[in-house]
Amino acid sequence: METIRPQENQNVLDIALQEYGSIETVFDVLDDNNRFNITDDISVYEDLQVGREAFKKDIVAYYIANNVHPATNSTREEELLLPDVFGVDFMIIEDDFFIA
């Protein structure tokens, strides 16, 4: 096993993609680090254990060659900069979404 330090705004899916080339390995990352919730935030101050064989070696090789570190989480400050969202996905039943 190898120890890595997550980058800012990385989540468990990003780590799986970076280290193994596929998000299909996210449960391996969780298992190796005694985590059980895919939605838990990871800290830049907490090391993670990785070291299994890459699932898609060509993707991992590309990331290493180009120094790519996927980071798809947004910070609270970034979320505040987004315009107000609307639509069915963001409506609350009987608050702003009424069923007749």
Protein Blocks (a to p, Z undefined) as FASTA:
>chain_A
ZZddddehiafklmmmmmnopaklmmmmmmmnopabfkbccdfkbccdehiacfblmlmm
mmmmnopacdfbdcfklmmmpccdedjklpcehklpccZZ
